[in-house]
Amino acid sequence: MYALVREWCSSLLRKEDFSFAFLQGCFNNEAEYEALIAGLQIAYDAVLAQVDKEDWRQPFIEYFKHGRLPDDVFQRMKLKGRAPQFAFFNDTLYRRSYDQLWLRCLSPVEAQRVMHEVT
């Protein structure tokens, strides 16, 4: 069970490596499961922190706030082509929908939270 969790965590975090283990032999199933769940929660929080660093909105925010464009030529052209569909107002990024409504752009963490609330 420990190896499965460690492999799952390592595949999600890619660059970071951490582990958790029982200090003593533990034969209490309830304690083992609680420790396993705690470890999975730590890994999940670490993954969310990693996802938050790679926010898809960041290039648009940098462009609208500071006029900065990505260094990569392809990414620069892609951003310039998509920028007219977006607006940055009161530190919030919005995207114009097909029926001309402004939709608030969410970070991956915010989107997960909203999806959890809806279901």
Secondary structure, DSSP 8 states (H G I E B T S, - for coil): -HHHHHHHHHHHHTT-------SS----HHHHHHHHHHHHHHHHHHHHHHHHHT-TTHHHHHHHHH----SSHHHHHHHHHHGGGEEEETTEEEEE-TTS-EEE---HHHHHHHHHHH-
